[in-house]
Amino acid sequence: VDPESDEVYFTPLYYTLSHFSRFIRPGAVRIGFENSDPDLMVTAARNPDGSIAVVVLNMNHEAKPINLALADKDINIAINAKAVQTIIINK
């Protein structure tokens, strides 16, 4: 915020935090996960409504494949380069 010019500047961190707060809700609990790709940053949380939010950050210059394995289901997706992506698993 620039009080002199009465302007607000939104940084990349603002957009990243906005993304997290949109999908990981108040009262959510962080849950365990395995991440076999050191190039991806991952976190997962169970929301109060029972849904699971898996947030993946890819800071690389190329897209990366993701294999999301839950119980008896495997899902193969990709995350774009320089992107944050959230997968919501409903109960």
PyMOL commands that set and color helices and strands:
alter all, ss='L'
color gray80, all
select helices_A, chain A and resi 12-23
alter helices_A, ss='H'
color red, helices_A
select strands_A, chain A and resi 29-30+40-46+52-58+64-70+73-79+83-89
alter strands_A, ss='S'
color yellow, strands_A
deselect
rebuild
show_as cartoon
